[in-house]
Amino acid sequence: METTGIICEYNPLHLGHQKQLDAVRAAYPDGGIVCLMSGNFVQRGTPAILDKSLRARAAVECGADLVLELPITASLSSAEGFAREGVRILGGFCDRLCFGAETADKDAILETAKALLRADFPETLHRELDKGLSFPAARQKALETMGLSGNVLSQPNDILAVEYCKAILSLDLNIEPMVIAREGSYHDTDADTQNPSATAVRTLMVQGKKWEDFVPDTARDIFATATLHDLSTGAQAILYRLQTMTDEEYEQLPYGSEGLWRKLMQNARTLANLEDILTATKSRRYTRTRLDRMVMCAFLGLNQKGLDSPAPYVRALAFNDKGREILKSARETGLFPNAGETVDHPYQELEYRAGRLYSLFAIGGEQPQQEQQRRIFYKSK
């Protein structure tokens, strides 16, 4: 069976995501759709607004055949690490990778990806970084210096699209990129009924305002009574962790190069508010998202060595009958354990710890989820 992979977060799943699922189904009606979805912590360095089991169920109800969990070590990585690990996992059994992009020009995206893999690119990039530019700005400027347009790296979905293609090329995978136009703005705070942003929908949900018109009907029913999660609810727990970490623990944090870990440590020990700590630590050179991921890694006890270690397995979260057939063939890659199987690996303790700590972000409170007792959602005909 031909399969199309989608690397996603569905935080939450909205009408724009439904369009993508529908487009894949229309193009390949007899094929399967595999979604590799971030778990309870997402790439922007925050908890997901809804538990991963609910988001996975919504994905299957809205057209996916199989939902796998992107390991947390990939979910909390930079765009490059997020994309590379996702492509590595799906590349073992998917025929194509579908993703949205503002540019929606596959040739331009591939050209940019090839440029980033050129031998002379790192040196050109470092020259721009030495000028004090942030990494995104330096990378864009480096491409322009090499005679290429940096515009493809100016929008968030374009950046991920380039990273997906770069991973496909560098890993030498026989997987076809399928680009779909991403309409609307990724960062919109006002929800557009035709092309809503996940940011806008999350804001409406947390504020208790009407969000139902911006998600598919089947997802709406699943989300209606679900517990919401927000970073602000667990801010004190994060603050406690930051204020009790040792110097050595700070030094081993991901994203802490060039003394950023020391700056974070000093601010955490002198300021009493998480937002104040983040604001004081941010600089022109480093994006806020990088800092947010760094703090979330600190909270979860994830150091650089752990982040760099590939997860030994991938969990299935939800599937239908077609998805079950895909999962059977995917198991040949060796990445997928049997349901409930324990693995003697440090990653599993991280997985269990993250499941317990996620409950601290619940608005209104909830009992910690025991990962080893989590059930896979199965949709029968």
N, C-alpha and C positions, 0 to 999 in steps of 0.2 A: 504493500500500500504506500502510495506517495504521501509524504507528510510535510506540512509547513509549520515551522517553528516561529513562535513569537516570544521575545523576551520582554517581560512586562512587570508592572507593580500593581496595577488596578487599585489605586489608592485614592478614591474607590473607583470601581468600574463605572464608566459613564457612557453617554451616547456616542462620543467619539470613538471609544473602544469598540462599541457595538458595530460602528461603521467598518472598522478594520476587520473584525471577525466576519462580517457579512461580505466584504470584498474578497476575502480569501475563499470563503465558501462558494461565492459566485464564480470565481476563476477556476477553482478545483473542486467541483461538487462531489466527486467520489473520493477525494483525499481526506486525510486526517489533519486536525489542527492540534498542535502541542503548545501549550503555554508554559513557559518557565518563569515563574512568578516569585518576586521577593516575598520573604516571610513576614514576620511581625516587626521587622526593622528595615527601613528602606534607604535608598541610596543618598537621599538628602540628609541623612543623619538623624532621623526622627523615628518614633514609633509609627507604624501604620495605623490609620484611623480605625480600621476594623480588623478583627482577627483573621488570620490567613485562611482558616478553614471556611469562613463565610465568603471571603473574596474568591476562593477557589470554586466553591459551589456555584456562586453567581456566574463565574466564567463558563462553567459547563452548561448551566441553564441558558446562557446567552450564545452558545454555539461552539465552544471549545470541546474537544474530545478527551483531552488529557491535560491535567494541570500538575506540574512538578514544582517543587520548591527550590528556588535559586538559593544555594547555601549562603548563610549569613556573612561568611568571609568575602563573598562576591558582592552581596547587597550593600555592604558598607565600604566597598572599594571606590576608587576614583572611576570616572567614566571609562577609562581604558581597562581597568581591572574588571569592572562590572561587565563590560561588553566581551572581553576576552574569555572570561570564565563561562559566560552564558553561551557563547558561540562554541567553545570547546565541548560543552555538555551536549548541546543540540546537534553539533556537527557529526556526532557519531551515528545518528540515525534519522536525521531530517534531510529532505531533499532541497529545501529552500528556507530562507529566513525572511520573514516579512516585518517591516518596520516603517513607521511614519517619519516624515522629514519635511521641514518647511520648504526646502529647495525642491524636493521630489525629483531631482535630476540624477539618475543613477550614474551616468557617465561622469558628472562633476564630482559626485561623492567618491567614486572609485579613483578618480584622478588625484583627489586630495589625499585619500588613504595611501596611495602609492607614494606620494610625495613625502608623507610622514615616515615612510619606511626607507627612504633614501639614506645612503651612508653619510651624506653631508648635512642631513637635517639636524642631528643633535648639536653639532658645533654652532650652527646658525641659531638654533633656539637659545643656547647658553649665552650667546652674545647679546641677545635681546633681554634675557633674564638679568644679566649683569647691569642693564640700564635701569633696573628697579621695576620693570613691568610685572604685572601679575602673570601667572602661567597662561591663562587663556589669551590675554593680550599679546604676550610674547610669542606664542605659537602662531597666532594670526599674522603678526608682523613678520615672523620668520618665513612664512609661506610667501608673503608679498616680496620679501627680499630675494627669494628664489625664483621670482617671476610668475608666481601662481596667485590666483585670487584667494584671499583669506576669508571671503564672505561666507563660504560654506561652514566655517567654524564660528559664526556669530550667533547662531540660534541653538537652543538646547537639544532639540530633536535632531538637527543636522549634525551636531557634535557626536551624539550617540550613533547616528547612522554611519558617520565616517569611522568611528571606532569599531563598529560591527564589521565593516568591510575590511578594515585594517587587520582585524583578528582572522577573518576568513583567509586573507592573503598570507599572513605570516604563519598561520597554522597549516596552510596548503590544503584546505578542505574543499571537497567537491560539493559545495552548497551554493545555491543561486540566491543572490540578493533580490528581494521583491520590495520595491519602494512605493509607498502610498503617501499622497499629499497630506500633510498635517495642517488642517485649517484651524484658524483661531490662534490664540496665543497661549503658550505653556504657562505663563506667569499671570494671566488675567485674574484679577480679584473679583470681577463682576462676571457672573455666569451667563454664557451665551447659550440659548436653548438649542441652537444648531451645532455649535462646536464648543462645548464647555471645557474649561480647564479643570484638572483635578484639584488645583489650588482653590479655585472658586467654590467647588462643590464641598470640599472639606471645611472651608470657612462657614458656609451656610449650615452645615451639619453641626459644627461645634457651637455656633451661635444660636442654634435652635430655630433657624429660619427654614423656609420652604425649599427643600433640595430635591424633592421627588420628581420634578419635571425634567431633571437633567440626567437621570439614569434610566436604563431600560426597565420595562415593567417587571420582568422576572427578577431583576436585581433589586428593585425597589421593595418587593415583598420580603426578600431575605434580609435587607438592611434595616427595615422599618423599626424593629424592636431590638436591634443589636446594641451592645455596649460600645460606646465611642471611646477612643483613646487619643490623648493629646499630650504633647511634650510638657506643657505647663503644669499638668497634674502631677507629674513625677519630678518636677524641678528640684524639690527639696531632697529627694533621694539621690539625684545626680550630684547635687551640691555636697551632700554628706560624703559621697564617694570621692569627689575631687579633693575635699579637705582632709581626707584620711589616707591618701595615697603617699607612698614613699618617693623620695627623689629617684630611686632606681626604676620604680614603676612608671613615673612620668617619662624618664629618658627612653624607655622601651616602647612608648606609644607610637602607633602609626601616625604619619603626617606631621611629626614633630621635628623635622629637620631644620637646620640653620637656627637652632635655639628657640623655635616656636614652643617646644615642650616646656622650656624653662620659663618663658613668658606666661604661659598658661598656669603653670605651677605657682608662680609668684602672685598672680592675680587671684587664683583660687584661695590662697592663704591669707589674702588681705581684704577681699570683697565678700559681701554676704548675700549677693543676689546673682543667680545664674546668668541672667541677661547682662548684668553689669560686667561680669567676668568675660563673657563672649565679646561684648563691645570693646572692652579694654584690650583684649588680646588680638582682635582683628587688625590687620594692617593692609596697606594698599596692595602688597604683593600676594597675599593669600586670600582666597575667597571665603566667604562666610560658610559656605557648604563644606569646605575642607575642614574648617574648625569644628563645625557641628558633628561631622563624622568622627573626628578625633575625640571629642568629648563623649560621644556615644560608645566608642570603643573602650574608653576609660571606664565608663559605667558598667559595661558588660564584661570587663576583665579581658579584653582582647588586645594583645600586644602585636608588634610588627611581625614577629616570627609566626604567630598564629594566623594573622591576616594573610601572610604570604604562603601558607601551607594549603594546598588544594584540599577541599573536603573529600573524605573517602567514599562518600555516597550521596545520593540525591533522593529525597523523599517524594513519593506520590501523594498528592493531596486530594485529588478528585478525578473521576473519569466516568465515561459511559461505555457501552459495549465496544464501540470502535476504539476508544481509548485503551481499553483493556488489551485489545489485540496489539496496539502499538507498543504498550508497555511490555508485553511479552517479548517482542522483538528487540526492544531497547535494552532489556536485561542482559543481552549478549555483550554490551559494552562493559559490564561489570560494575556499573555505577549505582545500581538500584538494588537495595537489600529487600528481603522479604518483609512483609508487614510485621511490625513489632520486633524485628531483629535488632539485637544490640551489637555494637561494634566496639572493640577495644581500641579506642582512639580518642585523643583529647578533644577532638571536634564534637563528639557526642555530649560531653559534659558542657561545652559551650552552648550547644543546642538546647540542652535541658535547662541550663541557667537562664538563657535568654527567654525561654518560655515562661519561667517563673517570674522574672523581672518585668515582663511585658505588662502584667496585671497592675503594676504600680502606676501606670499611665492611664488606667481606666477612669473615666469620668463617672463618679458615683461609686467606684470601688467594685472589685470582683475577686473571686477566688483564683489563685494562680492556676494556670493550665499546666497539667502534667503531660509533657510531650510524649512520653512512652505510652500514655493512655489515649492519645488522639486517634480518632477514627477517620478513615478515608471515606469521602462521600462518593457514593456510586449511584448514578442515574440510570435506571433501567428503562427499557422502551415503554 
